[in-house]
Amino acid sequence: MIVEPFFPLVINIIKHKFNIMVVFEWYEITLFLFLVIYLIVTLTLAMLFLKKYLEVKKIEFLYIGLLVFIFSLANTIQWISSFFLVAFTGQPLNPTLMYSIQGFSVLSLIFGFLFFHKLILISKFKKNIATTLLIMIVLFISVIYYIALFIDYSLIGTLDAKGWTALTWTSLSNILFTIANILFFVTFLLFILQALRTPEKRIKLKGKLLLIASMLLAISVSSAFALDFFHGAVYWLMTFLLIHTPRIVGFIFFYIGFTLPSSIERIFLKEN
């Protein structure tokens, strides 16, 4: 008598019980779980930022909350939805729709620039010029992205074999995303350097935490452009280790650095 292996047996039971049309590989399920965890964590942080805004009525918390909220949804919701559609209907979301939602990840950076506009200590005239220029560049990048997308979504990227998630990005997409991310990180680093140079210990601590956040987010963003060098299981392992994990942890440090909860403040700023 042939005994069927345990895991295939479990998969077959689940498939028939829930009427699942497609069985996913382990790495696809892991990717899906990472996306769900990332979405839950970042939406929670976005809600905390917005709650902080309602408490203290400082517009910068509204800006940063909207940045995290839109960026979070734009990087996850379409892929998660497509996973469910493939599982239960065998068909993914329309690729143009999925890439359209992804494009909002760039547009969300506008709220980041408005946030830094409030807090970076330079003359009002210079801030107005810099912020206007940054927003115009992001809008220009988005126009190019959406024109290319509506011509042919293959100009943006390649989906995986089942069509539910992005596998690779084209040179055009990489260039557009790189420019947008560099602008954001340069502005972010200017804010961090400003915090690190202050004599006030509390502000300096926030700067250090935000520096850690920026490093983790930079690893996550830059690693996405190196995935083409990997294949098979190594590709997915690098995706989990270098993109999703640093991004989740980075956003947690992002929130802690901006809000500096009293518990963190007591640990690091306790009097000797």
C-alpha positions in Angstrom: 0.0 0.0 0.0 1.4 3.4 -0.9 1.1 6.0 1.9 0.7 9.5 0.5 3.1 12.1 2.0 1.6 14.1 4.9 1.9 17.7 3.4 0.4 16.9 0.0 -2.4 15.1 1.8 -3.1 18.2 3.9 -3.0 20.4 0.8 -5.5 18.2 -1.0 -7.8 18.2 2.0 -7.7 22.0 2.2 -8.1 22.4 -1.6 -11.3 20.3 -1.7 -12.8 21.6 1.6 -12.5 25.3 0.6 -13.0 24.8 -3.2 -9.5 26.2 -4.0 -8.8 26.3 -7.7 -5.0 26.6 -7.6 -2.4 25.2 -5.2 0.4 27.6 -4.4 4.1 26.7 -3.7 5.5 27.2 -0.2 7.3 30.4 -1.3 4.2 31.9 -2.7 2.3 31.2 0.5 5.2 32.7 2.5 5.2 35.8 0.3 1.5 36.2 0.8 1.9 35.9 4.6 4.7 38.5 4.5 2.4 40.9 2.5 -0.4 40.4 5.0 1.9 41.0 8.0 3.4 44.0 6.3 -0.1 45.4 5.6 -1.3 44.9 9.1 1.8 46.4 10.7 1.9 49.4 8.5 -1.8 50.1 8.6 -1.7 49.9 12.4 1.2 52.4 12.4 -0.7 54.7 10.0 -3.7 54.7 12.3 -1.4 55.5 15.3 0.0 58.5 13.3 -3.5 59.7 12.5 -4.6 59.2 16.1 -1.6 61.3 17.2 -2.7 64.0 14.8 -6.2 64.0 16.3 -4.7 64.3 19.8 -2.1 67.0 19.3 -3.5 68.7 16.1 -0.1 68.9 14.4 -0.4 68.7 10.7 2.9 66.8 10.3 1.3 63.7 11.9 -1.5 63.8 9.4 1.0 64.0 6.5 3.1 61.1 7.8 0.0 59.1 8.6 -1.3 59.5 5.0 2.1 58.7 3.6 2.3 55.4 5.5 -1.4 54.6 4.8 -1.2 55.1 1.0 2.2 53.6 0.6 1.2 50.5 2.6 -2.0 49.9 0.5 -0.3 50.6 -2.8 2.4 48.0 -2.1 0.2 45.2 -0.9 -3.6 45.3 -1.4 -3.6 44.4 -5.1 -1.2 41.5 -4.7 -3.2 40.1 -1.7 -6.5 40.5 -3.5 -5.1 38.8 -6.6 -3.8 35.9 -4.5 -7.3 35.2 -3.3 -8.8 35.6 -6.8 -6.3 33.1 -8.2 -7.0 30.7 -5.3 -10.8 30.7 -5.6 -11.4 31.5 -9.3 -8.1 30.6 -11.0 -7.9 34.1 -12.5 -5.8 37.0 -11.1 -6.7 40.7 -11.0 -6.2 42.6 -14.3 -2.5 43.4 -14.5 -3.1 47.0 -15.5 -5.2 47.5 -12.4 -2.6 46.0 -10.2 0.2 48.1 -11.6 -2.1 51.2 -11.4 -2.5 50.7 -7.6 1.3 50.2 -7.3 1.8 53.6 -8.9 0.3 55.3 -5.8 3.3 54.3 -3.9 5.2 57.0 -5.7 2.4 59.6 -5.4 2.3 58.9 -1.6 5.8 60.5 -1.3 4.1 63.9 -1.8 2.9 63.6 1.8 6.4 62.8 2.9 7.7 66.0 1.2 4.9 68.1 2.8 5.9 66.5 6.2 9.6 67.4 5.8 8.5 70.9 4.6 7.0 71.5 8.1 10.1 70.3 10.1 13.3 71.0 8.1 14.9 74.1 9.5 15.8 76.2 6.4 14.3 79.5 5.2 10.7 79.5 4.3 11.5 80.6 0.7 14.0 77.8 0.2 11.5 75.3 1.7 8.7 76.4 -0.6 11.0 76.2 -3.7 12.4 72.8 -2.7 9.0 71.3 -1.8 7.3 72.6 -5.0 10.2 71.2 -7.1 10.0 67.8 -5.4 6.3 67.5 -5.8 6.5 68.4 -9.5 9.2 65.8 -10.1 7.1 63.1 -8.4 4.0 64.1 -10.5 6.2 64.0 -13.7 7.4 60.5 -12.8 3.9 59.4 -12.2 2.7 60.7 -15.5 5.5 58.8 -17.3 4.7 55.7 -15.3 0.9 55.7 -16.1 1.4 56.6 -19.8 3.7 53.6 -20.1 1.3 51.4 -18.1 -1.7 52.2 -20.3 0.3 51.7 -23.5 1.2 48.2 -22.3 1.6 46.9 -18.8 4.6 44.8 -19.9 6.5 48.2 -20.1 6.2 48.3 -16.3 7.1 44.7 -15.2 6.6 41.0 -15.4 4.2 39.0 -13.3 4.8 35.5 -11.9 3.6 32.4 -13.7 0.2 32.5 -12.0 -0.1 36.2 -12.6 -0.8 37.3 -9.0 2.3 39.1 -8.0 5.2 41.1 -9.5 8.2 39.1 -10.4 10.5 41.6 -12.1 10.4 45.3 -13.0 11.5 46.8 -16.3 14.4 49.3 -16.7 11.9 52.1 -17.0 10.1 51.2 -13.8 13.4 50.8 -12.0 14.6 54.2 -13.1 11.4 56.0 -12.2 11.2 54.3 -8.7 14.9 54.9 -8.1 14.6 58.7 -8.8 11.5 59.0 -6.6 13.1 57.0 -3.7 16.4 58.9 -3.9 14.6 62.2 -3.6 12.7 60.9 -0.6 15.7 59.5 1.2 17.8 62.6 0.6 15.1 64.7 2.1 14.7 62.2 4.9 18.4 62.2 5.6 18.5 66.0 5.8 15.9 65.8 8.5 17.8 63.1 10.3 21.1 65.0 10.2 19.2 68.1 11.6 18.0 65.9 14.5 21.4 64.4 15.2 23.1 67.8 15.3 20.8 69.2 18.0 22.1 69.4 21.6 18.8 68.2 22.9 19.1 64.5 23.9 15.5 63.6 23.1 15.6 65.0 19.6 19.0 63.3 19.0 17.6 60.0 20.1 14.7 60.4 17.6 17.3 61.1 14.9 19.2 57.9 15.8 16.1 55.8 15.6 15.1 57.4 12.3 18.5 56.7 10.9 18.1 53.0 11.7 14.7 53.2 10.0 16.1 54.8 6.9 18.9 52.2 6.6 16.4 49.4 6.9 14.0 51.0 4.3 17.0 51.7 2.0 18.0 48.0 2.1 14.4 47.0 1.3 14.1 49.4 -1.6 17.5 48.9 -3.1 17.3 45.1 -2.8 14.2 45.0 -5.1 16.5 46.1 -8.0 18.9 43.2 -7.4 16.4 40.4 -7.5 17.0 39.8 -11.2 20.3 38.3 -10.3 18.6 35.5 -8.3 16.5 32.5 -9.4 14.4 29.8 -8.0 14.2 29.3 -4.2 17.1 31.8 -3.7 15.1 34.5 -5.4 12.2 34.1 -2.9 14.6 33.8 0.1 16.2 37.1 -0.9 12.7 38.6 -1.3 11.8 37.6 2.3 15.1 38.5 3.9 16.1 41.6 2.1 12.8 43.3 1.1 9.9 42.4 3.3 11.6 41.8 6.7 13.7 45.1 6.6 10.6 47.0 5.4 8.4 45.8 8.3 11.0 46.4 10.9 12.0 49.7 9.3 8.4 51.1 9.5 8.3 50.1 13.2 11.5 52.2 13.8 10.0 54.9 11.6 7.0 55.2 14.0 9.0 54.9 17.2 11.5 57.6 15.9 8.8 60.1 15.1 6.6 59.6 18.1 9.2 58.5 20.7 6.9 56.6 23.1 7.5 57.4 26.8 8.6 53.8 27.4 11.4 54.1 24.8 12.3 57.5 26.2 12.7 56.1 29.7 14.9 53.3 28.6 17.4 55.4 26.6 17.2 58.7 28.3 17.2 57.7 32.0 19.4 59.7 34.2 22.6 58.1 35.3 
